[in-house]
Amino acid sequence: MPVKSVRQNFDPNSELLSMMEVFRQMVNHCIRIGLGNNCYALKRLSNLSYRTAGL
């Protein structure tokens, strides 16, 4: 099945880049918590993550 893709030019400003970096750090933090606690359920990961919400 062929898939068509379209390239779009996008030049984000520094504020957006900063927000994307914070989001990346938050995701990585949650992944570390999940792996460290052998967690596979979203509800449990949420509970564990919110306890350590100080990035």
C-alpha positions as CSV (number, residue, x, y, z in Angstrom):
1,M,0.0,0.0,0.0
2,P,1.6,3.3,-1.1
3,V,1.8,6.1,1.4
4,K,2.2,9.7,0.3
5,S,4.1,12.2,2.5
6,V,4.4,15.9,2.2
7,R,7.3,18.0,3.4
8,Q,6.5,21.2,5.1
9,N,8.9,23.9,6.0
10,F,8.6,25.0,9.6
11,D,10.9,27.4,11.5
12,P,9.8,27.4,15.2
13,N,10.6,30.4,17.4
14,S,12.6,30.1,20.6
15,E,9.5,30.0,22.8
16,L,8.2,27.0,21.0
17,L,11.5,25.3,21.0
18,S,11.7,25.9,24.8
19,M,8.3,24.4,25.3
20,M,9.2,21.4,23.2
21,E,12.3,20.8,25.3
22,V,10.4,21.0,28.5
23,F,7.9,18.5,27.1
24,R,10.7,16.1,26.1
25,Q,12.2,16.3,29.6
26,M,8.8,15.5,31.1
27,V,8.3,12.5,28.9
28,N,11.8,11.2,29.6
29,H,11.2,11.7,33.3
30,C,7.9,9.6,33.2
31,I,9.7,6.9,31.1
32,R,12.4,6.7,33.8
33,I,9.8,6.4,36.5
34,G,7.9,3.7,34.6
35,L,11.0,1.6,33.9
36,G,12.3,2.1,37.4
37,N,9.1,0.9,39.0
38,N,8.2,-1.8,36.5
39,C,5.1,0.1,35.7
40,Y,2.9,-0.8,32.7
41,A,-0.5,0.8,33.6
42,L,-1.2,4.4,32.8
43,K,-3.1,5.0,36.0
44,R,-0.2,3.7,38.2
45,L,2.4,5.7,36.1
46,S,0.3,8.9,36.6
47,N,0.2,8.3,40.4
48,L,3.9,7.7,40.5
49,S,4.8,10.6,38.3
50,Y,2.6,13.2,40.1
51,R,4.4,12.4,43.3
52,T,7.7,13.5,41.8
53,A,6.5,16.4,39.8
54,G,9.6,18.6,40.5
55,L,11.6,18.6,37.3
